[in-house]
């Protein structure tokens, strides 16, 4: 399959990896094949030591991910086939959530159902002003089953999360920012460049420190505060003993830009 036909296009822009879900005719809807392609591309970028941050977006101007592939879901018969989809989508979204490299979403259009659930697993989310988000599964007799019920209630007020899931209505990009679902709105024609620039700023930092910082945030969120503070203390001890920490301190004293190596 040529790159132009790939379900997920994987590019490297210097120290930034760019993943584009490439099913514009279906508004980048997710099926098992697309999810597996996304997982494979993410694995490639995780293994590439030169890639220090990852941007995820959707092909075309209409959608980031418009949701799961409804035709594919409706064609499935029997619990085992539904479980296959559920297991794959949960695994792939979790892979993004626990990825040691910072992830930035460029939400270029509709992010509905699985699209909103996917962005909930990303670290930073920039959203086009025209984009719409939402969890409309209830209107199909379903509910968000790709992590949405659990991630959403951990990221926004419970009453607002329930309203989004019970009513199934779309929200605007501005509403998503005000709720804390996204970092900021960006004009669509500048969205990808803004996401790449944000990733580039992050990629200048120590990859080792970023990895340990992400782990401290992710693991600490699920711990009682005393345990989380002890975890942070252990992580910062590892950072202070790193070559990158010494390089950063020396660069500050010598008034030059640091050259981090990830050690």
DATA-V545411 format. One record per residue. SS is DSSP state (@ for helix, = for strand, . for the rest). OMEGA is omega in whole degrees, 0 to 359 (999 if undefined). NEAR is the number of other C-alpha atoms within 12 Angstrom. Layout:
ss=SS omega=OMEGA near=NEAR
ss=SS omega=OMEGA near=NEAR
This chain:
ss=. omega=180 near=9
ss=. omega=182 near=9
ss=@ omega=181 near=15
ss=@ omega=180 near=16
ss=@ omega=185 near=18
ss=. omega=177 near=25
ss=. omega=176 near=34
ss== omega=179 near=34
ss== omega=182 near=32
ss== omega=180 near=35
ss== omega=174 near=27
ss== omega=178 near=28
ss== omega=185 near=23
ss=. omega=180 near=20
ss=. omega=180 near=30
ss== omega=173 near=35
ss== omega=180 near=39
ss== omega=176 near=39
ss== omega=179 near=40
ss== omega=174 near=38
ss== omega=198 near=47
ss=. omega=174 near=33
ss=. omega=187 near=35
ss=@ omega=180 near=28
ss=@ omega=176 near=20
ss=@ omega=183 near=27
ss=. omega=176 near=32
ss=. omega=178 near=40
ss=. omega=186 near=38
ss== omega=168 near=45
ss=. omega=184 near=35
ss=@ omega=182 near=29
ss=@ omega=179 near=25
ss=@ omega=179 near=31
ss=@ omega=179 near=39
ss=@ omega=176 near=27
ss=@ omega=178 near=30
ss=@ omega=179 near=38
ss=@ omega=180 near=30
ss=@ omega=179 near=23
ss=@ omega=177 near=32
ss=@ omega=178 near=40
ss=@ omega=179 near=24
ss=@ omega=181 near=23
ss=@ omega=177 near=34
ss=@ omega=183 near=31
ss=@ omega=182 near=17
ss=. omega=184 near=20
ss=. omega=180 near=23
ss=. omega=179 near=23
ss=. omega=185 near=36
ss=. omega=176 near=41
ss== omega=187 near=46
ss== omega=175 near=47
ss== omega=178 near=48
ss== omega=178 near=47
ss== omega=178 near=49
ss== omega=179 near=45
ss=. omega=179 near=35
ss=. omega=184 near=25
ss=. omega=188 near=30
ss=. omega=189 near=28
ss== omega=163 near=39
ss== omega=168 near=49
ss== omega=183 near=47
ss=. omega=177 near=43
ss=. omega=173 near=41
ss== omega=178 near=40
ss=. omega=187 near=29
ss=@ omega=179 near=23
ss=@ omega=178 near=13
ss=@ omega=180 near=20
ss=@ omega=182 near=24
ss=@ omega=181 near=16
ss=@ omega=183 near=12
ss=. omega=179 near=19
ss=. omega=177 near=13
ss=. omega=184 near=12
ss=@ omega=184 near=12
ss=@ omega=181 near=11
ss=@ omega=176 near=17
ss=@ omega=179 near=20
ss=@ omega=178 near=19
ss=@ omega=180 near=21
ss=@ omega=182 near=32
ss=@ omega=181 near=26
ss=@ omega=181 near=21
ss=@ omega=184 near=27
ss=@ omega=176 near=37
ss=@ omega=181 near=29
ss=@ omega=183 near=25
ss=@ omega=179 near=35
ss=@ omega=178 near=34
ss=@ omega=177 near=27
ss=@ omega=176 near=26
ss=@ omega=183 near=39
ss=@ omega=184 near=30
ss=@ omega=179 near=26
ss=. omega=181 near=33
ss=. omega=179 near=33
ss=. omega=180 near=43
ss== omega=181 near=46
ss== omega=181 near=45
ss== omega=177 near=45
ss== omega=171 near=49
ss== omega=189 near=52
ss== omega=193 near=56
ss=. omega=181 near=46
ss=. omega=181 near=41
ss== omega=173 near=41
ss== omega=187 near=47
ss== omega=178 near=42
ss=. omega=180 near=44
ss=@ omega=177 near=43
ss=@ omega=175 near=46
ss=@ omega=180 near=49
ss=@ omega=177 near=43
ss=@ omega=182 near=52
ss=@ omega=177 near=48
ss=. omega=180 near=41
ss=. omega=181 near=38
ss=. omega=184 near=39
ss=. omega=184 near=35
ss== omega=185 near=35
ss== omega=174 near=41
ss== omega=189 near=45
ss== omega=176 near=45
ss== omega=184 near=40
ss=. omega=182 near=30
ss=. omega=187 near=28
ss=. omega=175 near=39
ss== omega=179 near=36
ss== omega=176 near=43
ss== omega=178 near=44
ss=. omega=187 near=43
ss=@ omega=186 near=34
ss=@ omega=183 near=31
ss=@ omega=180 near=21
ss=@ omega=177 near=18
ss=@ omega=183 near=18
ss=. omega=181 near=12
ss=. omega=167 near=21
ss=. omega=184 near=25
ss=. omega=185 near=37
ss=. omega=178 near=32
ss=. omega=180 near=37
ss=. omega=186 near=31
ss=@ omega=182 near=36
ss=@ omega=184 near=29
ss=@ omega=180 near=21
ss=@ omega=184 near=29
ss=@ omega=183 near=34
ss=@ omega=176 near=24
ss=. omega=185 near=21
ss=. omega=178 near=26
ss=. omega=178 near=25
ss=. omega=185 near=17
ss=@ omega=182 near=18
ss=@ omega=179 near=16
ss=@ omega=177 near=25
ss=@ omega=179 near=29
ss=@ omega=179 near=24
ss=@ omega=179 near=22
ss=@ omega=184 near=34
ss=@ omega=181 near=35
ss=@ omega=183 near=24
ss=@ omega=179 near=22
ss=. omega=183 near=26
ss=. omega=179 near=22
ss=. omega=173 near=27
ss== omega=180 near=31
ss== omega=177 near=27
ss=@ omega=179 near=34
ss=@ omega=178 near=25
ss=@ omega=179 near=25
ss=@ omega=178 near=36
ss=@ omega=182 near=26
ss=@ omega=178 near=17
ss=@ omega=184 near=24
ss=. omega=177 near=25
ss=. omega=180 near=41
ss=. omega=182 near=37
ss=. omega=181 near=28
ss== omega=174 near=30
ss== omega=180 near=35
ss== omega=173 near=28
ss=. omega=187 near=24
ss=@ omega=183 near=27
ss=@ omega=178 near=20
ss=@ omega=190 near=19
ss=@ omega=184 near=33
ss=@ omega=179 near=35
ss=@ omega=178 near=25
ss=@ omega=179 near=28
ss=@ omega=179 near=42
ss=@ omega=179 near=35
ss=@ omega=177 near=26
ss=@ omega=178 near=31
ss=@ omega=180 near=36
ss=@ omega=177 near=27
ss=@ omega=180 near=20
ss=@ omega=183 near=29
ss=@ omega=178 near=35
ss=. omega=183 near=29
ss=. omega=180 near=30
ss=. omega=178 near=31
ss=@ omega=177 near=33
ss=@ omega=180 near=31
ss=@ omega=177 near=35
ss=@ omega=180 near=32
ss=@ omega=182 near=30
ss=@ omega=175 near=32
ss=@ omega=179 near=29
ss=@ omega=179 near=27
ss=@ omega=178 near=26
ss=@ omega=180 near=29
ss=@ omega=184 near=23
ss=@ omega=183 near=25
ss=@ omega=182 near=22
ss=@ omega=180 near=23
ss=@ omega=183 near=20
ss=. omega=183 near=17
ss=. omega=166 near=16
ss=. omega=186 near=12
ss=@ omega=180 near=14
ss=@ omega=178 near=13
ss=@ omega=180 near=16
ss=@ omega=179 near=20
ss=@ omega=177 near=19
ss=@ omega=178 near=17
ss=@ omega=178 near=25
ss=@ omega=181 near=25
ss=@ omega=179 near=18
ss=@ omega=181 near=19
ss=@ omega=181 near=26
ss=@ omega=173 near=23
ss=@ omega=177 near=17
ss=@ omega=180 near=21
ss=@ omega=183 near=27
ss=@ omega=181 near=20
ss=. omega=185 near=16
ss=. omega=175 near=23
ss=@ omega=180 near=22
ss=@ omega=179 near=26
ss=@ omega=178 near=28
ss=@ omega=177 near=22
ss=@ omega=180 near=26
ss=@ omega=179 near=27
ss=@ omega=179 near=19
ss=@ omega=179 near=17
ss=@ omega=178 near=16
ss=@ omega=181 near=14
ss=@ omega=182 near=12
ss=. omega=177 near=11
ss=. omega=177 near=11
ss=. omega=178 near=12
ss=. omega=179 near=15
ss=. omega=176 near=22
ss=. omega=184 near=22
ss=. omega=183 near=27
ss=. omega=182 near=23
ss=. omega=178 near=28
ss=. omega=999 near=23
